[in-house]
Amino acid sequence: MKFNLLHEAANSGARAGIVETAHGNIETPIFMPVGTAGTVKTLHRNFLLDDINADIILANTYHLYLRPGNDVLKQAGGIHQFSNWPRPVLTDSGGYQVYSLSAARKMKEEGVTFQSHIDGSKHLFTPENVMDTQRIIGADLIMAFDECTPYPCDYKYAKSSMELTHRWLDRCIARFKETEPLYGYEQTLLPIVQGSTYSDLRKKSAEYIANKQAPANAIGGLSVGEPAEEMYRITEEVTAILPADKPRYLMGVGTPANILECIDLGIDMFDCVMPTRNGRNGMLFTANGIINIRNKRWAANFEPLDVLTPEYSKAYVRHLFVSGEMLGAVVASLHNLRFYLWLVREARKQIISGNFAVWKPQMVKAVTTRLN
């Protein structure tokens, strides 16, 4: 993997660059659609390739490990062959999913024992076997195994968790170095900064991660319930430490406004289930504000859904939702990803043109407006 930093915005931390991988280039800032189980819910691959032109999608180690399982993925030749996806893939290590299973998991130095949400069977994730699984999945960018702390989190636990994440990272790196890619192309391991909302812990973690000199770095443990202002504060503190010549990935973030603010702070890569999950529930994001398409006010509104989705009217899409038609979820998911990809690409244009610092606050105000 190679990162070319092309432009830096005036009066801002925003940057535009290109990440080069074996499966293609990724123009940053970028939003990665979440394809947890090897598919972005409700969307055919051609929508992702030809419609929104996604540079990269995200898949999840925990879910793919449980189903279809490592044996099937290895026989298929990895996630690219299995899902017929020709472009880059990033895999989350499963640390967040294990965190979310707090009632059905047990953490210790070796790793995490957890129960499958599918059939209740017991499994063990260690830094070593998570690296092995991500080798089998074959993603271009793979994540270190970490612990994601909840919010709020007391200082003692946050410190202990961060230190465990660091020890696990060292084991991930060791395993990564002693193994080889399985399918003839390079994989890149990203460490993850943790430390909850405590500045001293976050700075210490960022320094630890920066010293590993990885080709790219991630920030985890945010967007777990903390106020947005806390997210921005921590992000700013961490990006000041992480190397400027490496891509910075803020995991699990977020709303359109979150993304714009964090681009401003120097983040290059984002992912979040919000555009597709909220879309399936009738929430649509647009450059003019947020629409709840189920509301009665749209019942006889025959204007196009949005400039990005002119093929259907608001009234028709509302009809799909209130009728329980599957097409409603497809249209809304596709539209929201069109918007998210448009947003980061427009941010890139504004960075390159030198207008980002003026454009960003205007756009933040627009995308947070509720249109009902």
C-alpha positions in Angstrom: 0.0 0.0 0.0 1.2 3.5 -0.8 -0.3 6.9 0.1 0.2 10.0 -2.0 -0.8 13.2 -0.1 -1.7 15.6 -2.9 -3.4 18.6 -1.3 -3.8 20.2 2.1 -6.5 22.7 2.7 -5.7 26.2 3.8 -6.8 27.1 7.4 -7.8 23.4 7.9 -6.4 20.0 8.6 -8.3 18.6 5.6 -6.3 16.7 3.0 -6.8 15.0 -0.4 -4.8 12.0 -1.4 -4.7 8.7 -3.1 -4.2 5.3 -1.4 -2.8 2.7 -3.9 -3.7 -1.0 -3.3 -3.4 -4.2 -5.3 -7.1 -3.9 -6.2 -7.1 -0.3 -7.3 -6.7 3.3 -6.0 -8.8 5.0 -3.3 -9.2 8.7 -3.6 -9.4 10.4 -0.1 -11.2 11.6 1.8 -13.3 8.5 1.3 -16.4 6.9 2.7 -16.5 3.1 2.7 -19.9 1.4 2.4 -20.3 -1.3 5.0 -20.7 -4.8 3.6 -20.6 -6.6 6.9 -21.2 -10.2 5.6 -19.7 -9.7 2.2 -22.6 -7.7 0.9 -23.9 -4.1 1.3 -27.5 -4.9 2.4 -30.1 -4.7 -0.4 -27.6 -3.5 -3.0 -26.4 -5.5 -6.1 -22.7 -5.2 -6.8 -23.4 -3.3 -10.0 -25.0 -0.5 -8.0 -21.7 -0.2 -6.0 -19.5 -0.4 -9.1 -21.4 1.5 -11.7 -23.8 3.8 -9.8 -22.0 5.1 -6.8 -18.6 4.0 -8.1 -17.4 2.9 -4.6 -13.6 2.8 -4.4 -13.6 0.4 -1.5 -16.1 -1.5 0.7 -15.8 -2.8 4.3 -16.5 -6.4 5.5 -16.3 -7.8 9.0 -14.1 -10.6 10.3 -16.5 -11.7 13.0 -19.4 -12.2 10.7 -17.5 -13.8 7.9 -15.7 -16.1 10.3 -19.0 -17.4 11.6 -20.7 -17.5 8.2 -19.8 -18.8 5.6 -16.6 -19.7 7.6 -12.9 -19.8 6.9 -13.0 -23.1 5.0 -15.5 -21.8 2.4 -13.7 -18.5 2.1 -10.4 -20.2 1.5 -11.8 -22.6 -1.1 -13.4 -19.6 -2.8 -10.0 -17.8 -3.0 -10.9 -15.0 -0.6 -13.6 -12.4 -0.3 -12.9 -10.8 -3.7 -13.5 -14.0 -5.6 -16.3 -15.1 -3.3 -18.3 -11.9 -3.7 -17.1 -11.1 -7.2 -15.9 -7.7 -6.0 -12.9 -6.4 -8.0 -11.9 -3.4 -5.9 -10.3 -2.9 -2.5 -11.8 -4.3 0.7 -11.1 -3.5 4.3 -11.9 -5.9 7.1 -12.7 -4.8 10.6 -11.0 -7.3 13.0 -14.2 -8.1 14.9 -13.2 -6.3 18.1 -16.2 -4.0 17.9 -18.6 -6.9 17.4 -17.1 -8.8 20.3 -17.5 -5.6 22.4 -21.1 -5.4 21.5 -21.6 -9.0 22.7 -20.8 -8.0 26.3 -23.3 -10.4 27.8 -22.0 -13.3 25.8 -18.2 -13.0 26.0 -15.3 -13.3 28.3 -12.1 -11.3 27.9 -8.6 -12.4 29.1 -5.0 -11.8 28.1 -5.1 -14.7 25.5 -8.0 -13.2 23.7 -11.8 -13.2 23.8 -14.2 -16.2 24.3 -17.6 -15.4 22.9 -20.9 -17.1 21.9 -22.0 -16.9 18.3 -25.1 -14.8 17.8 -26.2 -17.3 15.2 -26.3 -20.6 17.2 -24.8 -19.9 20.6 -21.6 -22.0 19.8 -18.4 -20.9 21.7 -15.4 -19.5 19.9 -12.1 -17.9 20.8 -10.6 -14.8 19.1 -6.9 -14.1 19.7 -4.7 -11.6 17.9 -3.0 -14.5 16.1 -6.1 -16.3 14.8 -7.8 -13.0 13.9 -4.7 -12.3 11.7 -5.0 -15.8 10.2 -8.7 -15.3 9.5 -8.0 -12.0 7.8 -5.4 -13.6 5.7 -8.0 -16.1 4.6 -10.6 -13.4 3.9 -7.9 -11.7 1.9 -8.9 -8.0 2.4 -6.4 -5.4 1.1 -6.5 -3.5 4.4 -6.9 -5.5 7.6 -7.3 -4.3 11.2 -5.5 -5.2 14.4 -7.5 -7.0 17.1 -8.4 -4.5 19.8 -10.8 -3.9 22.6 -13.4 -1.2 22.1 -14.4 0.4 25.4 -17.9 1.6 26.1 -19.0 5.1 26.9 -18.9 6.2 29.6 -15.9 4.3 30.8 -13.9 4.9 34.0 -10.3 5.9 33.7 -8.8 2.7 35.3 -10.7 0.4 32.9 -9.9 2.6 29.9 -6.2 2.5 30.7 -6.1 -1.2 31.3 -8.0 -1.8 28.0 -5.7 0.5 26.1 -2.7 -1.4 27.4 -4.3 -4.7 26.5 -5.0 -3.4 23.0 -1.3 -2.4 22.7 -0.1 -5.9 23.7 -2.5 -7.4 21.3 -1.2 -5.2 18.6 2.3 -6.4 19.1 1.0 -10.0 18.8 -0.9 -9.0 15.6 2.2 -7.5 14.1 4.3 -10.5 15.0 1.8 -12.9 13.5 1.3 -10.7 10.4 5.1 -10.7 9.8 5.5 -14.4 10.1 2.7 -15.2 7.7 2.2 -14.5 4.0 -0.8 -13.4 1.9 -2.6 -16.4 0.5 -3.8 -15.0 -2.9 -0.8 -13.4 -4.4 -1.3 -9.7 -3.5 -0.2 -7.5 -0.6 -2.2 -6.9 2.6 -1.7 -4.0 4.9 -2.2 -4.1 8.7 -3.6 -1.0 10.4 -3.1 -0.5 14.2 -5.9 1.2 16.2 -5.7 4.0 18.7 -7.8 3.5 21.8 -8.1 5.3 25.2 -11.8 6.3 25.5 -12.3 10.0 26.0 -9.2 10.6 28.2 -6.7 12.9 26.5 -3.6 11.5 28.2 -4.5 7.9 27.2 -5.4 8.9 23.7 -2.1 10.7 23.3 -0.2 7.8 24.7 -1.9 5.4 22.5 -1.4 7.6 19.4 2.3 7.8 20.2 2.5 4.0 20.6 0.7 3.4 17.3 2.7 6.0 15.4 6.0 4.4 16.6 4.9 1.2 14.8 5.4 3.0 11.5 2.5 1.2 9.9 1.5 2.3 6.4 -1.9 3.5 7.7 -3.4 4.1 11.1 -6.9 4.0 12.6 -8.8 5.6 15.5 -11.3 3.4 17.3 -13.6 3.6 20.3 -15.4 6.7 19.1 -19.0 7.0 17.9 -20.0 4.7 20.8 -22.3 7.2 22.5 -20.0 10.1 23.4 -21.1 13.7 22.6 -19.9 14.8 19.2 -17.8 17.5 20.7 -15.8 14.8 22.6 -15.3 12.9 19.3 -13.9 16.0 17.7 -11.7 16.9 20.6 -10.2 13.4 20.7 -9.8 13.2 16.9 -8.0 16.5 16.9 -5.6 15.4 19.6 -4.9 12.1 17.9 -4.4 13.4 14.4 -1.8 15.9 15.7 0.3 12.8 16.7 -0.4 10.3 13.9 2.0 10.7 11.0 0.8 13.2 8.4 2.2 11.1 5.5 0.0 8.1 6.4 -3.8 7.7 5.9 -5.9 8.2 9.0 -9.1 6.1 9.3 -11.8 7.0 11.9 -13.8 3.9 12.5 -17.6 3.8 12.6 -18.2 7.5 11.9 -20.7 8.7 11.2 -23.4 11.4 10.3 -22.7 13.7 7.3 -21.8 16.5 9.8 -19.5 14.2 11.7 -17.7 13.3 8.5 -17.3 16.9 7.4 -16.0 18.0 10.8 -13.5 15.1 11.0 -12.3 15.7 7.4 -11.5 19.2 8.7 -9.5 17.6 11.5 -7.3 15.5 9.1 -9.2 12.2 8.8 -9.0 10.5 5.4 -11.2 7.4 5.7 -14.6 6.7 7.2 -17.2 3.9 7.4 -20.6 3.7 9.0 -23.8 1.6 8.7 -25.9 4.8 9.0 -26.6 5.5 5.3 -27.9 1.9 4.7 -29.4 1.1 8.1 -31.2 4.5 8.4 -32.2 4.3 4.8 -33.9 1.0 5.3 -35.9 2.8 8.0 -36.9 5.7 5.8 -34.3 8.3 6.7 -32.8 10.0 3.7 -29.8 12.3 3.7 -29.6 15.1 1.2 -27.6 18.3 0.6 -30.6 20.2 1.8 -31.2 18.3 5.0 -32.7 15.1 6.4 -36.0 13.6 5.1 -38.2 11.1 7.0 -39.8 9.7 3.9 -42.6 8.0 5.9 -44.1 11.3 6.9 -47.5 12.1 5.5 -46.3 15.4 4.1 -44.6 13.6 1.3 -47.7 11.5 0.3 -48.6 13.7 -2.7 -45.2 15.3 -3.3 -44.3 14.4 -6.9 -41.0 16.2 -7.0 -37.9 14.0 -7.5 -36.7 12.4 -4.4 -33.4 14.4 -4.7 -31.1 15.7 -7.4 -29.0 12.6 -6.8 -32.0 10.3 -7.2 -34.3 11.9 -9.8 -35.8 8.6 -11.1 -38.4 8.4 -8.3 -40.7 11.0 -6.7 -40.9 11.5 -2.9 -44.6 10.3 -3.1 -43.6 7.1 -4.8 -40.8 6.3 -2.4 -43.1 7.0 0.6 -45.7 4.7 -1.0 -43.0 1.9 -1.2 -42.2 2.3 2.5 -45.8 2.4 3.8 -46.6 -0.6 1.6 -43.7 -2.6 2.9 -42.3 -3.0 -0.6 -38.6 -4.1 -0.6 -37.8 -1.6 -3.3 -38.2 1.2 -0.8 -35.2 -0.1 1.2 -33.2 -0.5 -2.0 -33.9 3.0 -3.3 -33.3 4.6 0.1 -30.0 2.7 0.7 -28.8 3.5 -2.8 -29.7 7.1 -2.4 -28.0 7.5 0.9 -24.8 6.0 -0.4 -25.0 8.2 -3.5 -25.1 11.1 -1.1 -22.3 10.0 1.2 -20.0 9.4 -1.7 -21.0 12.7 -3.3 -20.3 14.4 0.0 -16.7 13.1 0.4 -16.0 13.7 -3.2 -17.3 17.2 -3.1 -15.2 17.8 0.0 -12.2 16.5 -2.0 -13.0 19.0 -4.8 -13.3 21.8 -2.3 -9.9 20.9 -0.7 -8.2 20.9 -4.1 -9.8 24.2 -5.1 -8.8 25.9 -1.9 -12.4 26.6 -0.8 -12.9 23.9 1.8 -12.7 26.2 4.9 -15.5 28.3 3.4 -17.7 25.5 2.1 -17.6 23.2 5.1 -19.6 25.2 7.7 -22.2 26.0 5.1 -22.6 22.3 4.2 -22.6 21.3 7.9 -25.6 23.6 8.5 -27.4 22.3 5.4 -27.0 18.6 6.2 -28.2 18.9 9.8 -31.4 20.6 8.8 -34.5 18.5 9.4 -37.0 18.6 6.5 -39.4 16.2 8.2 
